[in-house]
């Protein structure tokens, strides 16, 4: 499987995996700091950014493996947001030899039983197959970018426009694929959290729905190598967070574990 990716910097490898509402452009702010001490691989997952969706079902973790192999990376720390976090976790479980550390940012679990609060957020993203692209983009921005406790008016306008364009591009890449299926682990990741053998950091924020916090607590309880951090008054995703703060948290974690 061929996916778009790029590699910057030198040092211990770090793979950056974007959220389901974004693509690798999500990580532009991190390119100012991460490549100073790491070689940084950004990946457009299949159906996002510049990566076509040419198989169904699709293995996101397989696409990451292919990108790492193409760049000669045999082991890396993997940082993933939301969908990218799910992908990072599954990669660590299926191919533990490839993952030196995990950072999971606002990541759910595919088979999590969502609460009433979180249920509107967990469903299949609207597909724009009705032809109203802008309405579908707006709905997903409200659902996944602003979240349940804020409005789009609260978000930075330039950032809102960038995330909107990343979502439009995803719809373009996924056009004609209304029944995309992801190849999931069997048994699922939720039953194997204790099997993760890499140091892991789970990031959540006050503005995340309670389900995200419950998943983080479960991860920490079931795996002693998993740490957790909660940021008061913020969502976990790096988009609304000052980039310098996110970079400091993640780079300090990687440095502590020598990766």
Backbone as CSV, one residue per row, in Angstrom:
resi,resn,N_x,N_y,N_z,CA_x,CA_y,CA_z,C_x,C_y,C_z
1,UNK,0.846,-1.186,0.000,0.000,0.000,0.000,0.886,1.241,0.000
2,UNK,0.659,2.144,-0.921,1.464,3.346,-1.024,0.719,4.524,-0.424
3,UNK,1.323,5.178,0.575,0.707,6.357,1.184,1.711,7.501,1.159
4,UNK,1.178,8.719,1.116,2.047,9.889,1.150,2.675,10.012,2.529
5,UNK,3.955,10.364,2.539,4.638,10.606,3.799,5.830,11.503,3.534
6,UNK,6.336,12.151,4.583,7.598,12.868,4.449,8.412,12.702,5.708
7,UNK,9.722,12.914,5.553,10.662,12.691,6.648,11.498,13.942,6.823
8,UNK,11.562,14.426,8.070,12.350,15.630,8.383,13.272,15.342,9.564
9,UNK,14.404,16.021,9.609,15.262,15.993,10.774,16.128,14.749,10.889
10,UNK,16.876,14.699,11.993,17.756,13.574,12.290,17.637,13.211,13.760
11,UNK,17.876,11.953,14.064,17.802,11.492,15.440,16.850,10.323,15.571
12,UNK,16.528,9.928,16.804,15.608,8.805,17.013,14.281,9.066,16.301
13,UNK,13.760,8.083,15.564,12.565,8.319,14.750,11.297,8.498,15.584
14,UNK,10.437,9.400,15.108,9.097,9.614,15.653,8.120,9.622,14.484
15,UNK,7.047,8.856,14.596,5.994,8.822,13.581,4.792,9.600,14.119
16,UNK,4.262,10.515,13.303,3.126,11.345,13.695,1.902,10.943,12.876
17,UNK,0.814,10.566,13.571,-0.410,10.088,12.924,-1.567,11.024,13.271
18,UNK,-2.225,11.526,12.259,-3.240,12.561,12.404,-4.599,12.020,12.821
19,UNK,-5.471,12.942,13.208,-6.852,12.609,13.568,-7.686,12.344,12.322
20,UNK,-8.883,11.796,12.528,-9.756,11.460,11.413,-10.395,12.650,10.735
21,UNK,-10.289,13.831,11.321,-10.818,15.035,10.692,-9.705,15.822,10.008
22,UNK,-8.503,15.294,10.004,-7.339,16.053,9.553,-6.503,15.216,8.588
23,UNK,-5.298,15.700,8.320,-4.280,14.932,7.613,-2.935,15.365,8.178
24,UNK,-1.864,15.061,7.493,-0.549,15.321,8.070,-0.261,16.800,8.289
25,UNK,-1.058,17.680,7.681,-0.882,19.117,7.923,-1.181,19.482,9.373
26,UNK,-1.885,18.615,10.085,-2.110,18.824,11.516,-0.802,19.067,12.256
27,UNK,0.281,18.457,11.760,1.547,18.451,12.483,2.507,19.551,12.065
28,UNK,2.074,20.497,11.228,2.976,21.573,10.801,3.638,22.290,11.977
29,UNK,2.902,22.636,13.059,3.579,23.324,14.174,4.702,22.505,14.788
30,UNK,4.550,21.173,14.818,5.567,20.330,15.444,6.845,20.253,14.607
31,UNK,6.760,20.641,13.336,7.959,20.589,12.492,8.955,21.677,12.843
32,UNK,8.565,22.600,13.724,9.516,23.611,14.186,10.407,23.089,15.309
33,UNK,9.943,22.073,16.037,10.697,21.629,17.211,11.124,20.160,17.139
34,UNK,10.238,19.275,16.739,10.555,17.844,16.759,11.803,17.503,15.936
35,UNK,11.962,18.043,14.704,13.138,17.649,13.904,14.463,18.139,14.461
36,UNK,14.446,18.984,15.492,15.700,19.413,16.100,16.387,18.277,16.850
37,UNK,15.606,17.272,17.263,16.196,16.162,18.022,15.711,14.792,17.541
38,UNK,14.847,14.752,16.552,14.301,13.489,16.057,14.189,13.530,14.538
39,UNK,14.242,12.361,13.918,13.776,12.248,12.541,12.270,12.022,12.605
40,UNK,11.519,12.832,11.898,10.070,12.898,12.057,9.389,12.445,10.770
41,UNK,8.619,11.374,10.867,7.873,10.830,9.740,6.404,11.191,9.897
42,UNK,5.885,12.010,8.987,4.449,12.300,8.932,3.821,11.415,7.867
43,UNK,2.635,10.921,8.144,1.956,10.016,7.222,0.542,10.519,6.983
44,UNK,0.129,10.580,5.713,-1.281,10.737,5.372,-1.891,9.337,5.323
45,UNK,-2.745,9.021,6.277,-3.380,7.706,6.276,-4.243,7.540,5.032
46,UNK,-4.490,6.318,4.577,-5.287,6.094,3.366,-6.646,6.795,3.439
47,UNK,-6.965,7.565,2.384,-8.228,8.294,2.334,-8.139,9.692,2.903
48,UNK,-6.931,10.144,3.238,-6.733,11.471,3.818,-5.568,12.165,3.118
49,UNK,-5.617,13.496,3.083,-4.514,14.255,2.513,-4.214,13.849,1.085
50,UNK,-2.984,13.425,0.856,-2.552,13.033,-0.492,-2.530,11.526,-0.703
51,UNK,-3.118,10.769,0.234,-3.117,9.304,0.114,-4.474,8.811,-0.371
52,UNK,-4.524,8.198,-1.544,-5.810,7.687,-2.036,-6.294,6.509,-1.210
53,UNK,-7.579,6.297,-1.287,-8.190,5.125,-0.643,-8.395,4.095,-1.739
54,UNK,-7.450,3.162,-1.871,-7.487,2.242,-3.014,-7.740,0.797,-2.625
55,UNK,-8.002,0.537,-1.334,-8.369,-0.814,-0.907,-9.534,-0.723,0.060
56,UNK,-10.335,-1.757,0.112,-11.439,-1.835,1.066,-11.714,-3.314,1.345
57,UNK,-11.517,-3.784,2.575,-11.170,-3.020,3.773,-9.734,-2.504,3.730
58,UNK,-9.453,-1.540,4.616,-8.152,-0.889,4.633,-7.485,-1.108,5.987
59,UNK,-6.188,-1.349,5.943,-5.408,-1.500,7.171,-4.604,-0.224,7.380
60,UNK,-5.016,0.600,8.332,-4.282,1.834,8.611,-2.911,1.514,9.196
61,UNK,-2.856,0.543,10.108,-1.563,0.203,10.702,-0.637,-0.399,9.641
62,UNK,-1.201,-1.120,8.659,-0.391,-1.644,7.566,0.204,-0.527,6.728
63,UNK,-0.573,0.555,6.533,-0.068,1.703,5.785,1.088,2.369,6.519
64,UNK,0.993,2.450,7.847,2.082,3.034,8.634,3.329,2.163,8.533
65,UNK,3.147,0.853,8.626,4.294,-0.059,8.476,4.973,0.153,7.126
66,UNK,4.164,0.294,6.060,4.727,0.486,4.722,5.518,1.778,4.633
67,UNK,4.994,2.855,5.244,5.701,4.137,5.214,7.019,4.047,5.977
68,UNK,7.001,3.380,7.137,8.233,3.201,7.899,9.247,2.395,7.102
69,UNK,8.783,1.335,6.462,9.674,0.491,5.679,10.271,1.263,4.507
70,UNK,9.454,2.099,3.870,9.930,2.879,2.730,11.053,3.829,3.128
71,UNK,11.048,4.293,4.367,12.078,5.219,4.853,13.173,4.508,5.644
72,UNK,13.137,3.186,5.688,14.164,2.435,6.379,14.113,2.578,7.891
73,UNK,12.932,2.828,8.438,12.764,2.984,9.885,12.313,1.650,10.465
74,UNK,13.149,1.047,11.303,12.793,-0.259,11.849,12.172,-0.181,13.239
75,UNK,12.223,1.012,13.880,11.638,1.170,15.210,11.472,2.661,15.479
76,UNK,10.316,3.049,16.039,10.042,4.470,16.240,9.064,4.674,17.376
77,UNK,9.115,5.852,17.989,8.026,6.299,18.850,6.874,6.731,17.949
78,UNK,5.650,6.418,18.350,4.488,6.732,17.519,3.543,7.623,18.316
79,UNK,3.226,8.780,17.751,2.331,9.753,18.365,1.077,9.834,17.510
80,UNK,-0.090,9.569,18.103,-1.321,9.552,17.327,-2.442,10.295,18.022
81,UNK,-3.225,11.031,17.241,-4.383,11.765,17.743,-5.651,11.072,17.275
82,UNK,-6.568,10.776,18.203,-7.888,10.235,17.867,-7.742,8.992,16.994
83,UNK,-8.182,9.043,15.727,-8.029,7.898,14.827,-6.570,7.476,14.720
84,UNK,-5.663,8.462,14.683,-4.237,8.145,14.655,-3.782,7.452,15.920
85,UNK,-4.407,7.789,17.059,-4.092,7.106,18.306,-4.548,5.663,18.286
86,UNK,-5.758,5.415,17.763,-6.219,4.034,17.599,-5.237,3.229,16.747
87,UNK,-4.798,3.864,15.649,-3.879,3.198,14.728,-2.548,2.902,15.400
88,UNK,-2.039,3.872,16.161,-0.768,3.674,16.874,-0.859,2.525,17.863
89,UNK,-1.968,2.469,18.614,-2.149,1.396,19.588,-2.206,0.035,18.905
90,UNK,-2.956,-0.070,17.819,-3.054,-1.352,17.124,-1.712,-1.764,16.521
91,UNK,-0.950,-0.783,16.019,0.378,-1.089,15.492,1.280,-1.630,16.596
92,UNK,1.217,-1.024,17.790,2.054,-1.477,18.905,1.683,-2.879,19.343
93,UNK,0.419,-3.249,19.222,-0.014,-4.586,19.618,0.312,-5.624,18.552
94,UNK,0.146,-5.266,17.290,0.377,-6.227,16.217,1.859,-6.351,15.860
95,UNK,2.586,-5.241,15.939,4.009,-5.237,15.561,4.827,-4.548,16.651
96,UNK,4.900,-5.150,17.836,5.572,-4.475,18.963,7.036,-4.159,18.695
97,UNK,7.665,-4.911,17.799,9.074,-4.668,17.511,9.292,-3.324,16.810
98,UNK,8.226,-2.736,16.263,8.351,-1.476,15.527,8.190,-0.248,16.408
99,UNK,7.661,-0.405,17.618,7.227,0.741,18.424,8.061,0.836,19.692
100,UNK,8.811,1.937,19.820,9.642,2.155,20.999,8.903,2.892,22.102
101,UNK,7.876,3.665,21.757,7.063,4.397,22.731,5.776,4.814,22.054
102,UNK,4.754,5.069,22.881,3.436,5.461,22.379,2.990,6.750,23.055
103,UNK,2.433,7.677,22.267,1.719,8.825,22.820,0.333,8.836,22.172
104,UNK,-0.694,8.646,22.988,-2.072,8.545,22.507,-2.820,9.792,22.963
105,UNK,-3.277,10.595,22.007,-3.867,11.902,22.287,-5.369,11.853,22.006
106,UNK,-6.172,11.894,23.064,-7.616,11.884,22.876,-8.107,10.673,22.096
107,UNK,-7.455,9.550,22.279,-7.770,8.356,21.495,-8.860,7.536,22.172
108,UNK,-9.843,7.106,21.391,-10.856,6.197,21.891,-10.450,4.757,21.630
109,UNK,-11.408,3.866,21.720,-11.223,2.470,21.357,-12.382,2.072,20.457
110,UNK,-12.119,1.321,19.384,-13.172,1.027,18.402,-14.404,0.340,18.984
111,UNK,-14.230,-0.516,19.994,-15.369,-1.264,20.523,-15.826,-0.725,21.873
112,UNK,-15.432,0.501,22.203,-15.854,1.111,23.462,-17.371,1.326,23.459
113,UNK,-18.025,1.025,24.587,-19.461,1.262,24.710,-19.666,2.687,25.222
114,UNK,-20.053,3.576,24.308,-20.085,4.998,24.595,-21.287,5.394,25.432
115,UNK,-21.085,6.403,26.267,-22.151,6.942,27.101,-23.085,7.811,26.263
116,UNK,-24.157,8.278,26.879,-25.066,9.196,26.188,-24.345,10.470,25.783
117,UNK,-23.424,10.938,26.631,-22.670,12.149,26.317,-21.801,11.952,25.083
118,UNK,-21.139,10.808,25.013,-20.194,10.593,23.931,-20.781,9.985,22.683
119,UNK,-22.006,9.450,22.774,-22.576,8.728,21.639,-22.668,9.563,20.368
120,UNK,-23.041,10.852,20.438,-23.079,11.625,19.185,-21.717,11.762,18.529
121,UNK,-20.626,11.570,19.288,-19.289,11.739,18.740,-18.711,10.461,18.163
122,UNK,-19.293,9.321,18.469,-18.605,8.085,18.126,-19.077,7.486,16.815
123,UNK,-20.155,8.018,16.259,-20.725,7.413,15.071,-19.876,7.622,13.829
124,UNK,-20.298,7.024,12.756,-19.586,7.144,11.489,-19.656,8.579,11.012
125,UNK,-18.539,9.122,10.587,-18.489,10.498,10.148,-19.364,10.667,8.921
126,UNK,-20.111,11.798,8.880,-21.019,12.018,7.750,-20.235,12.034,6.456
127,UNK,-20.834,11.532,5.376,-20.078,11.206,4.177,-20.204,12.209,3.049
128,UNK,-21.071,13.175,3.153,-21.278,14.171,2.099,-21.838,13.553,0.827
129,UNK,-22.327,12.306,0.911,-22.869,11.706,-0.309,-24.193,12.324,-0.709
130,UNK,-24.787,13.156,0.157,-25.989,13.881,-0.218,-25.670,15.000,-1.188
131,UNK,-24.382,15.316,-1.368,-23.984,16.379,-2.277,-23.761,17.708,-1.589
132,UNK,-24.119,17.820,-0.333,-23.932,19.075,0.377,-22.617,19.011,1.155
133,UNK,-21.531,19.258,0.431,-20.202,19.103,1.012,-19.992,20.035,2.190
134,UNK,-20.362,21.291,2.038,-20.090,22.254,3.103,-20.883,21.946,4.366
135,UNK,-22.103,21.449,4.203,-22.881,21.076,5.390,-22.227,19.910,6.114
136,UNK,-21.680,18.958,5.358,-21.006,17.814,5.970,-19.726,18.252,6.665
137,UNK,-18.969,19.156,6.034,-17.751,19.671,6.663,-18.094,20.394,7.957
138,UNK,-19.119,21.249,7.913,-19.520,22.001,9.100,-19.943,21.069,10.232
139,UNK,-20.703,20.026,9.888,-21.159,19.086,10.917,-19.980,18.388,11.584
140,UNK,-18.994,17.999,10.786,-17.846,17.305,11.364,-16.943,18.240,12.158
141,UNK,-16.852,19.504,11.736,-16.086,20.461,12.523,-16.731,20.672,13.893
142,UNK,-18.051,20.776,13.913,-18.738,20.955,15.183,-18.573,19.707,16.066
143,UNK,-18.602,18.539,15.439,-18.558,17.291,16.191,-17.164,16.981,16.703
144,UNK,-16.161,17.110,15.811,-14.833,16.591,16.134,-13.814,17.658,16.470
145,UNK,-14.015,18.881,15.988,-13.032,19.937,16.217,-13.410,20.796,17.419
146,UNK,-14.603,21.357,17.396,-15.044,22.178,18.529,-15.394,21.311,19.732
147,UNK,-16.056,20.169,19.466,-16.415,19.276,20.559,-17.734,19.642,21.206
148,UNK,-18.125,18.880,22.222,-19.465,19.004,22.792,-19.677,20.235,23.661
149,UNK,-18.604,20.902,24.081,-18.763,21.987,25.049,-18.380,23.357,24.506
150,UNK,-18.006,23.421,23.247,-17.644,24.696,22.633,-18.345,24.837,21.301
151,UNK,-18.380,26.057,20.797,-18.906,26.308,19.462,-17.755,26.629,18.526
152,UNK,-18.014,26.579,17.221,-16.965,26.911,16.262,-16.499,28.349,16.415
153,UNK,-17.377,29.220,16.904,-16.990,30.619,17.112,-15.919,30.769,18.183
154,UNK,-15.778,29.761,19.039,-14.751,29.806,20.077,-13.368,29.437,19.554
155,UNK,-13.318,28.869,18.360,-12.068,28.349,17.842,-11.353,29.404,17.005
156,UNK,-10.033,29.300,16.933,-9.234,30.226,16.133,-9.665,30.151,14.662
157,UNK,-10.015,31.299,14.040,-10.543,31.268,12.665,-9.583,30.636,11.657
158,UNK,-8.288,30.961,11.741,-7.331,30.400,10.786,-7.218,28.888,10.951
159,UNK,-7.201,28.439,12.191,-7.126,27.012,12.455,-8.403,26.314,12.005
160,UNK,-9.534,26.952,12.246,-10.811,26.394,11.809,-10.838,26.219,10.295
161,UNK,-10.300,27.192,9.555,-10.268,27.097,8.102,-9.349,25.970,7.644
162,UNK,-8.200,25.817,8.312,-7.279,24.739,7.948,-7.912,23.378,8.194
163,UNK,-8.522,23.179,9.361,-9.145,21.893,9.656,-10.293,21.634,8.681
164,UNK,-11.039,22.690,8.337,-12.105,22.527,7.352,-11.575,22.075,6.005
165,UNK,-10.450,22.633,5.568,-9.878,22.232,4.290,-9.355,20.799,4.346
166,UNK,-8.774,20.394,5.479,-8.334,19.007,5.614,-9.522,18.054,5.543
167,UNK,-10.668,18.461,6.132,-11.853,17.615,6.078,-12.405,17.536,4.659
168,UNK,-12.416,18.671,3.932,-12.862,18.646,2.530,-11.999,17.702,1.704
169,UNK,-10.689,17.762,1.924,-9.793,16.890,1.179,-10.061,15.419,1.490
170,UNK,-10.369,15.112,2.747,-10.704,13.724,3.088,-11.955,13.275,2.350
171,UNK,-12.966,14.148,2.273,-14.175,13.792,1.541,-13.860,13.552,0.063
172,UNK,-12.960,14.366,-0.493,-12.599,14.177,-1.906,-11.928,12.825,-2.110
173,UNK,-10.993,12.480,-1.208,-10.282,11.215,-1.340,-11.198,10.020,-1.123
174,UNK,-12.207,10.176,-0.283,-13.085,9.063,0.055,-14.342,9.013,-0.810
175,UNK,-14.460,9.911,-1.765,-15.631,9.931,-2.635,-15.766,8.597,-3.373
176,UNK,-16.961,8.061,-3.355,-17.203,6.772,-3.996,-16.941,5.581,-3.107
177,UNK,-16.525,5.829,-1.862,-16.266,4.750,-0.900,-17.158,4.959,0.316
178,UNK,-18.444,4.687,0.163,-19.396,4.960,1.240,-19.394,3.881,2.320
179,UNK,-18.775,2.754,2.050,-18.790,1.657,3.012,-17.359,1.232,3.337
180,UNK,-16.556,2.201,3.755,-15.168,1.904,4.088,-15.119,1.078,5.374
181,UNK,-14.379,-0.008,5.335,-14.215,-0.867,6.502,-12.744,-0.902,6.895
182,UNK,-12.500,-0.778,8.186,-11.136,-0.829,8.699,-10.826,-2.233,9.201
183,UNK,-9.650,-2.716,8.868,-9.203,-4.004,9.390,-8.791,-3.820,10.844
184,UNK,-9.555,-4.390,11.770,-9.288,-4.257,13.194,-8.611,-5.513,13.723
185,UNK,-8.003,-5.374,14.887,-7.373,-6.510,15.531,-8.417,-7.481,16.062
186,UNK,-8.059,-8.736,16.112,-8.911,-9.761,16.697,-8.007,-10.697,17.515
187,UNK,-8.136,-10.684,18.853,-9.074,-9.920,19.678,-8.786,-8.423,19.618
188,UNK,-9.791,-7.596,19.963,-9.646,-6.152,19.822,-8.659,-5.563,20.812
189,UNK,-8.232,-4.334,20.499,-7.232,-3.657,21.336,-7.709,-3.486,22.769
190,UNK,-9.011,-3.275,22.961,-9.533,-3.050,24.312,-9.298,-4.237,25.232
191,UNK,-9.170,-5.445,24.670,-8.928,-6.637,25.469,-7.438,-6.925,25.639
192,UNK,-6.591,-6.076,25.039,-5.158,-6.376,25.019,-4.311,-5.215,25.517
193,UNK,-4.917,-4.288,26.243,-4.166,-3.127,26.704,-2.981,-3.523,27.565
194,UNK,-3.125,-4.588,28.320,-2.035,-5.056,29.163,-0.877,-5.638,28.388
195,UNK,-1.077,-5.867,27.075,-0.016,-6.454,26.262,0.935,-5.422,25.678
196,UNK,0.608,-4.150,25.786,1.497,-3.115,25.247,2.791,-3.113,26.058
197,UNK,3.908,-3.330,25.390,5.172,-3.433,26.126,6.074,-2.226,25.929
198,UNK,5.556,-1.181,25.304,6.308,0.060,25.143,5.814,1.084,26.163
199,UNK,6.684,1.983,26.632,6.196,3.059,27.501,5.160,3.886,26.758
200,UNK,4.099,4.272,27.460,2.987,4.962,26.805,2.533,6.156,27.636
201,UNK,2.113,7.202,26.948,1.540,8.386,27.576,0.184,8.636,26.933
202,UNK,-0.857,8.763,27.759,-2.204,9.032,27.271,-2.578,10.451,27.677
203,UNK,-2.855,11.313,26.704,-3.186,12.702,26.961,-4.690,12.928,26.833
204,UNK,-5.268,13.548,27.849,-6.672,13.948,27.813,-6.764,15.394,28.281
205,UNK,-7.945,15.982,28.119,-8.161,17.354,28.542,-9.539,17.532,29.133
206,UNK,-9.708,18.567,29.930,-10.981,18.807,30.598,-12.143,18.890,29.624
207,UNK,-11.904,19.415,28.420,-12.991,19.600,27.466,-13.311,18.343,26.669
208,UNK,-12.569,17.271,26.878,-12.910,16.002,26.234,-14.118,15.386,26.935
209,UNK,-14.901,14.608,26.187,-16.040,13.924,26.783,-15.543,12.912,27.811
210,UNK,-16.420,12.571,28.751,-16.043,11.676,29.833,-15.548,10.337,29.356
211,UNK,-16.041,9.858,28.207,-15.601,8.561,27.696,-14.098,8.529,27.451
212,UNK,-13.549,9.639,26.933,-12.115,9.687,26.663,-11.325,9.558,27.963
213,UNK,-11.812,10.180,29.032,-11.155,10.066,30.326,-11.262,8.644,30.875
214,UNK,-12.423,8.015,30.690,-12.594,6.643,31.183,-11.671,5.679,30.438
215,UNK,-11.520,5.881,29.140,-10.614,5.036,28.363,-9.178,5.228,28.837
216,UNK,-8.789,6.484,29.115,-7.432,6.752,29.597,-7.190,6.086,30.944
217,UNK,-8.182,6.179,31.847,-8.023,5.544,33.164,-7.919,4.033,33.034
218,UNK,-8.713,3.465,32.129,-8.663,2.017,31.915,-7.297,1.605,31.377
219,UNK,-6.753,2.402,30.461,-5.435,2.083,29.904,-4.378,2.094,30.994
220,UNK,-4.448,3.099,31.865,-3.451,3.217,32.924,-3.601,2.089,33.945
221,UNK,-4.843,1.729,34.237,-5.097,0.678,35.230,-4.637,-0.685,34.725
222,UNK,-4.771,-0.912,33.430,-4.498,-2.234,32.886,-3.071,-2.398,32.376
223,UNK,-2.300,-1.302,32.393,-0.916,-1.417,31.956,-0.065,-0.458,32.779
224,UNK,0.825,-1.008,33.573,1.631,-0.195,34.487,2.622,0.694,33.747
225,UNK,2.860,0.430,32.462,3.787,1.251,31.690,3.100,2.467,31.095
226,UNK,1.812,2.599,31.319,1.032,3.673,30.716,0.843,4.805,31.715
227,UNK,1.315,5.979,31.382,1.075,7.173,32.181,-0.052,7.986,31.578
228,UNK,-0.600,8.906,32.350,-1.698,9.736,31.863,-1.475,11.167,32.307
229,UNK,-1.946,12.089,31.485,-1.861,13.505,31.830,-3.147,14.179,31.405
230,UNK,-3.698,14.994,32.293,-4.918,15.745,32.012,-4.577,17.230,32.024
231,UNK,-4.989,17.942,30.983,-4.738,19.381,30.896,-6.008,20.141,31.204
232,UNK,-5.984,20.905,32.248,-7.161,21.626,32.693,-7.610,22.653,31.659
233,UNK,-8.894,22.608,31.350,-9.482,23.607,30.484,-9.167,23.453,29.017
234,UNK,-8.624,22.305,28.594,-8.275,22.112,27.192,-8.787,20.752,26.729
235,UNK,-8.920,20.644,25.415,-9.091,19.317,24.834,-7.713,18.704,24.653
236,UNK,-7.681,17.391,24.528,-6.385,16.721,24.434,-5.718,16.951,23.088
237,UNK,-6.513,17.078,22.038,-5.958,17.196,20.708,-5.048,18.410,20.596
238,UNK,-3.936,18.316,19.842,-3.023,19.446,19.777,-3.586,20.654,19.049
239,UNK,-4.685,20.538,18.290,-5.152,21.698,17.534,-5.458,22.900,18.432
240,UNK,-6.300,22.763,19.490,-6.604,23.924,20.307,-5.521,24.254,21.335
241,UNK,-4.543,23.416,21.495,-3.506,23.579,22.512,-2.357,24.406,21.933
242,UNK,-1.737,25.308,22.728,-0.531,25.972,22.236,0.507,24.933,21.821
243,UNK,1.023,25.004,20.588,1.960,23.970,20.123,3.165,23.797,21.030
244,UNK,3.672,24.893,21.587,4.862,24.781,22.432,4.599,23.894,23.649
245,UNK,3.392,23.980,24.192,3.053,23.162,25.360,2.975,21.689,24.995
246,UNK,2.309,21.395,23.887,2.208,20.012,23.424,3.600,19.447,23.147
247,UNK,4.425,20.223,22.458,5.766,19.752,22.122,6.569,19.450,23.387
248,UNK,6.477,20.331,24.365,7.233,20.132,25.600,6.813,18.837,26.299
249,UNK,5.502,18.613,26.403,4.994,17.413,27.074,5.503,16.149,26.379
250,UNK,5.367,16.123,25.057,5.712,14.905,24.315,7.221,14.709,24.264
251,UNK,7.962,15.751,23.955,9.420,15.603,23.843,10.044,15.260,25.186
252,UNK,9.510,15.815,26.282,10.021,15.445,27.601,9.755,13.967,27.891
253,UNK,8.576,13.495,27.527,8.241,12.078,27.746,9.195,11.185,26.957
254,UNK,9.441,11.517,25.698,10.342,10.694,24.884,11.764,10.723,25.437
255,UNK,12.201,11.896,25.882,13.562,12.006,26.427,13.707,11.174,27.712
256,UNK,12.674,11.177,28.546,12.742,10.407,29.798,12.914,8.917,29.535
257,UNK,12.372,8.481,28.399,12.435,7.046,28.092,13.524,6.728,27.065
258,UNK,14.349,7.711,26.756,15.496,7.466,25.904,15.148,7.120,24.478
259,UNK,14.026,7.653,23.991,13.625,7.364,22.591,13.408,8.660,21.835
